[in-house]
């Protein structure tokens, strides 16, 4: 490895590669280090040049064994589930008759929702308008009752109509029944009064009409060829009018019957009986008395009745 001292550097050739040694690296320790490096390089190159006698080990990549079988099983189960789900969906669509326009008898149109046939509602129904087809009626049916509620913008109940098995109830401030043609009020009721606007009120009950309080009317008339009877079975019957009460029987008799006294009284006027013949039956015969205060010369009145005040 020693070369001439005139050279500044030494070159060592190791397997076609050069190692340049400077003057500072000529020390014995440095030369030894370089020699050791050269030996390590030679050993390394010899090991790489030797043929490998060991067989290479291959590590398989993937899923094998029971893991692979489990994966196939889950994939098959998922496929079966998807097929069953698709079949059930198609069956439901077929049974419920789902279409583009709606479901079954329910059709969604531009004007709203249209129901064909019989429909059942299990919960409250909130709608603005309900009407039937032109060729069929609208029927609302319930096992218990049918209730129609009207509310204001605050949700408070303003009107209610209930059709039950025993009664029809209407709860509102004013109830009106109008004519279909003219719109005239035929019947109206509120807290103050009840108004009947029909041309004629007809009561066909066998017991007639029963009024708990006074009745004000300008005319009471019976049906043609029928009798008119005003009766108070247990109390008195009073007819009052400020300008007069007229009882007229144009084609028959007028009869007034009582069990006790019949009083005809006029406070300011007179009682006038006008007929061709006036008959008063069952009257006792009167007797003339000389002590009478009436004088025949001074009065033209004739005594037809007894002087007793108990008899007319």
PALOBA-498029 format. One record per residue (C-alpha): x negated, y negated, z negated; chain; residue in one letter; residue number from 1. Coordinates in steps of 0.2 Angstrom, whole numbers, plus 5000, padded with zeros to 4 digits. Example, Ala and Ser with C-alpha at 12.3 -4.5 7.8 and 13.67 -1.06 7.14 Angstrom:
// residues 2
R      X      Y      Z   chain   resn   resi
R   4938   5022   4961       A      A      1
R   4932   5005   4964       A      S      2
// end
This chain:
// residues 312
R      X      Y      Z   chain   resn   resi
R   5000   5000   5000       A      X      1
R   4985   4988   4998       A      X      2
R   4981   4977   5012       A      X      3
R   4968   4963   5015       A      X      4
R   4968   4948   5003       A      X      5
R   4969   4935   5016       A      X      6
R   4987   4939   5020       A      X      7
R   5000   4929   5011       A      X      8
R   5012   4942   5011       A      X      9
R   5013   4961   5012       A      X     10
R   5026   4970   5022       A      X     11
R   5032   4987   5018       A      X     12
R   5042   4997   5031       A      X     13
R   5055   5008   5024       A      X     14
R   5066   5017   5036       A      X     15
R   5065   5004   5050       A      X     16
R   5068   4990   5037       A      X     17
R   5054   4978   5030       A      X     18
R   5052   4972   5013       A      X     19
R   5042   4956   5012       A      X     20
R   5031   4954   4996       A      X     21
R   5025   4936   4992       A      X     22
R   5009   4932   4983       A      X     23
R   5018   4930   4967       A      X     24
R   5025   4948   4968       A      X     25
R   5007   4956   4969       A      X     26
R   5007   4959   4951       A      X     27
R   5006   4977   4945       A      X     28
R   5023   4976   4938       A      X     29
R   5031   4969   4953       A      X     30
R   5022   4981   4964       A      X     31
R   5029   4995   4953       A      X     32
R   5046   4988   4954       A      X     33
R   5045   4987   4973       A      X     34
R   5039   5005   4974       A      X     35
R   5054   5011   4963       A      X     36
R   5066   5002   4974       A      X     37
R   5058   5010   4989       A      X     38
R   5060   5028   4981       A      X     39
R   5078   5024   4977       A      X     40
R   5081   5019   4995       A      X     41
R   5073   5034   5001       A      X     42
R   5083   5045   4990       A      X     43
R   5099   5037   4994       A      X     44
R   5096   5038   5013       A      X     45
R   5092   5057   5011       A      X     46
R   5108   5060   5001       A      X     47
R   5118   5051   5015       A      X     48
R   5109   5061   5029       A      X     49
R   5113   5078   5021       A      X     50
R   5128   5087   5027       A      X     51
R   5143   5089   5015       A      X     52
R   5146   5107   5011       A      X     53
R   5162   5104   5000       A      X     54
R   5179   5104   5008       A      X     55
R   5189   5088   5007       A      X     56
R   5205   5088   4995       A      X     57
R   5221   5082   5003       A      X     58
R   5235   5075   4991       A      X     59
R   5252   5077   4998       A      X     60
R   5263   5061   4998       A      X     61
R   5282   5063   4997       A      X     62
R   5296   5071   4987       A      X     63
R   5296   5090   4986       A      X     64
R   5303   5104   4975       A      X     65
R   5318   5101   4964       A      X     66
R   5317   5082   4966       A      X     67
R   5320   5084   4985       A      X     68
R   5335   5096   4982       A      X     69
R   5343   5083   4969       A      X     70
R   5341   5069   4982       A      X     71
R   5349   5079   4995       A      X     72
R   5363   5084   4983       A      X     73
R   5366   5065   4979       A      X     74
R   5366   5060   4997       A      X     75
R   5379   5074   5001       A      X     76
R   5390   5069   4986       A      X     77
R   5389   5050   4991       A      X     78
R   5394   5055   5009       A      X     79
R   5409   5066   5003       A      X     80
R   5414   5051   4991       A      X     81
R   5414   5039   5006       A      X     82
R   5424   5051   5017       A      X     83
R   5437   5053   5003       A      X     84
R   5438   5035   5000       A      X     85
R   5440   5031   5018       A      X     86
R   5454   5044   5020       A      X     87
R   5463   5037   5004       A      X     88
R   5462   5020   5011       A      X     89
R   5469   5025   5028       A      X     90
R   5483   5035   5019       A      X     91
R   5488   5019   5008       A      X     92
R   5488   5008   5023       A      X     93
R   5500   5021   5032       A      X     94
R   5511   5023   5017       A      X     95
R   5513   5005   5012       A      X     96
R   5515   5000   5031       A      X     97
R   5501   4987   5031       A      X     98
R   5501   4976   5046       A      X     99
R   5493   4960   5052       A      X    100
R   5510   4951   5048       A      X    101
R   5512   4958   5030       A      X    102
R   5516   4974   5020       A      X    103
R   5531   4985   5022       A      X    104
R   5547   4975   5022       A      X    105
R   5537   4959   5018       A      X    106
R   5533   4948   5032       A      X    107
R   5523   4932   5031       A      X    108
R   5529   4919   5043       A      X    109
R   5526   4901   5046       A      X    110
R   5542   4896   5037       A      X    111
R   5538   4907   5022       A      X    112
R   5540   4925   5016       A      X    113
R   5553   4936   5024       A      X    114
R   5560   4952   5015       A      X    115
R   5569   4966   5025       A      X    116
R   5581   4977   5015       A      X    117
R   5582   4979   4996       A      X    118
R   5569   4971   4986       A      X    119
R   5566   4972   4967       A      X    120
R   5557   4959   4956       A      X    121
R   5551   4965   4939       A      X    122
R   5544   4948   4934       A      X    123
R   5551   4930   4936       A      X    124
R   5553   4923   4954       A      X    125
R   5548   4905   4957       A      X    126
R   5555   4899   4974       A      X    127
R   5561   4883   4982       A      X    128
R   5574   4891   4993       A      X    129
R   5582   4908   4996       A      X    130
R   5593   4911   5011       A      X    131
R   5599   4927   5020       A      X    132
R   5600   4931   5038       A      X    133
R   5614   4923   5049       A      X    134
R   5623   4940   5051       A      X    135
R   5621   4947   5033       A      X    136
R   5626   4940   5015       A      X    137
R   5614   4937   5001       A      X    138
R   5616   4948   4986       A      X    139
R   5608   4946   4969       A      X    140
R   5610   4961   4958       A      X    141
R   5603   4965   4941       A      X    142
R   5607   4979   4928       A      X    143
R   5610   4967   4914       A      X    144
R   5612   4949   4921       A      X    145
R   5607   4936   4934       A      X    146
R   5600   4920   4927       A      X    147
R   5596   4905   4937       A      X    148
R   5586   4891   4928       A      X    149
R   5582   4873   4934       A      X    150
R   5568   4863   4926       A      X    151
R   5561   4846   4927       A      X    152
R   5543   4841   4931       A      X    153
R   5539   4843   4912       A      X    154
R   5545   4861   4912       A      X    155
R   5560   4857   4901       A      X    156
R   5576   4867   4905       A      X    157
R   5589   4855   4913       A      X    158
R   5602   4868   4919       A      X    159
R   5606   4887   4918       A      X    160
R   5618   4898   4926       A      X    161
R   5620   4916   4919       A      X    162
R   5630   4929   4927       A      X    163
R   5633   4944   4915       A      X    164
R   5643   4959   4912       A      X    165
R   5656   4950   4901       A      X    166
R   5655   4932   4906       A      X    167
R   5648   4919   4918       A      X    168
R   5640   4905   4908       A      X    169
R   5634   4888   4915       A      X    170
R   5624   4876   4904       A      X    171
R   5621   4858   4911       A      X    172
R   5626   4840   4908       A      X    173
R   5640   4841   4921       A      X    174
R   5648   4855   4930       A      X    175
R   5657   4851   4947       A      X    176
R   5666   4862   4960       A      X    177
R   5667   4853   4977       A      X    178
R   5677   4857   4993       A      X    179
R   5667   4864   5007       A      X    180
R   5675   4853   5020       A      X    181
R   5677   4836   5013       A      X    182
R   5665   4837   4998       A      X    183
R   5679   4831   4986       A      X    184
R   5677   4836   4968       A      X    185
R   5690   4849   4964       A      X    186
R   5684   4852   4946       A      X    187
R   5672   4844   4935       A      X    188
R   5668   4846   4917       A      X    189
R   5657   4837   4904       A      X    190
R   5657   4833   4886       A      X    191
R   5670   4819   4887       A      X    192
R   5683   4826   4899       A      X    193
R   5688   4839   4912       A      X    194
R   5694   4832   4929       A      X    195
R   5705   4843   4941       A      X    196
R   5705   4835   4958       A      X    197
R   5716   4848   4967       A      X    198
R   5732   4842   4975       A      X    199
R   5742   4854   4963       A      X    200
R   5738   4864   4947       A      X    201
R   5747   4880   4947       A      X    202
R   5747   4891   4931       A      X    203
R   5753   4909   4935       A      X    204
R   5751   4917   4918       A      X    205
R   5766   4925   4909       A      X    206
R   5763   4915   4894       A      X    207
R   5761   4899   4903       A      X    208
R   5749   4885   4898       A      X    209
R   5744   4882   4880       A      X    210
R   5738   4865   4875       A      X    211
R   5730   4862   4858       A      X    212
R   5732   4843   4859       A      X    213
R   5742   4830   4869       A      X    214
R   5745   4831   4887       A      X    215
R   5746   4816   4898       A      X    216
R   5753   4818   4915       A      X    217
R   5764   4807   4927       A      X    218
R   5774   4822   4933       A      X    219
R   5779   4840   4928       A      X    220
R   5788   4850   4941       A      X    221
R   5792   4869   4942       A      X    222
R   5791   4879   4957       A      X    223
R   5806   4879   4969       A      X    224
R   5820   4890   4963       A      X    225
R   5811   4892   4947       A      X    226
R   5815   4885   4929       A      X    227
R   5804   4873   4920       A      X    228
R   5803   4876   4901       A      X    229
R   5794   4866   4888       A      X    230
R   5793   4875   4872       A      X    231
R   5785   4873   4855       A      X    232
R   5788   4889   4846       A      X    233
R   5783   4884   4828       A      X    234
R   5782   4865   4829       A      X    235
R   5791   4850   4837       A      X    236
R   5790   4844   4855       A      X    237
R   5787   4826   4857       A      X    238
R   5788   4817   4874       A      X    239
R   5783   4798   4873       A      X    240
R   5781   4785   4886       A      X    241
R   5780   4766   4884       A      X    242
R   5791   4762   4898       A      X    243
R   5804   4776   4897       A      X    244
R   5806   4795   4898       A      X    245
R   5818   4801   4912       A      X    246
R   5825   4819   4913       A      X    247
R   5834   4822   4929       A      X    248
R   5843   4838   4935       A      X    249
R   5848   4834   4953       A      X    250
R   5857   4851   4957       A      X    251
R   5861   4858   4940       A      X    252
R   5865   4855   4922       A      X    253
R   5855   4847   4908       A      X    254
R   5857   4855   4891       A      X    255
R   5850   4850   4875       A      X    256
R   5852   4863   4861       A      X    257
R   5846   4863   4843       A      X    258
R   5849   4872   4827       A      X    259
R   5851   4857   4816       A      X    260
R   5855   4839   4819       A      X    261
R   5854   4831   4836       A      X    262
R   5850   4813   4834       A      X    263
R   5852   4800   4848       A      X    264
R   5845   4784   4842       A      X    265
R   5841   4767   4850       A      X    266
R   5832   4754   4839       A      X    267
R   5836   4739   4850       A      X    268
R   5847   4744   4864       A      X    269
R   5862   4754   4866       A      X    270
R   5867   4772   4870       A      X    271
R   5876   4773   4886       A      X    272
R   5886   4788   4892       A      X    273
R   5892   4787   4910       A      X    274
R   5903   4801   4917       A      X    275
R   5920   4804   4924       A      X    276
R   5925   4814   4909       A      X    277
R   5916   4814   4892       A      X    278
R   5921   4828   4881       A      X    279
R   5917   4830   4863       A      X    280
R   5923   4847   4856       A      X    281
R   5926   4853   4839       A      X    282
R   5929   4836   4831       A      X    283
R   5940   4835   4816       A      X    284
R   5956   4825   4817       A      X    285
R   5955   4808   4809       A      X    286
R   5968   4800   4798       A      X    287
R   5973   4782   4797       A      X    288
R   5971   4772   4781       A      X    289
R   5980   4755   4778       A      X    290
R   5965   4750   4767       A      X    291
R   5954   4750   4783       A      X    292
R   5944   4734   4785       A      X    293
R   5948   4733   4803       A      X    294
R   5964   4724   4808       A      X    295
R   5974   4730   4823       A      X    296
R   5978   4712   4828       A      X    297
R   5960   4706   4827       A      X    298
R   5952   4721   4836       A      X    299
R   5956   4731   4851       A      X    300
R   5945   4746   4846       A      X    301
R   5954   4762   4843       A      X    302
R   5947   4774   4830       A      X    303
R   5944   4791   4838       A      X    304
R   5932   4798   4825       A      X    305
R   5933   4801   4806       A      X    306
R   5926   4788   4795       A      X    307
R   5914   4800   4787       A      X    308
R   5896   4795   4791       A      X    309
R   5891   4814   4793       A      X    310
R   5900   4816   4809       A      X    311
R   5900   4807   4826       A      X    312
// end
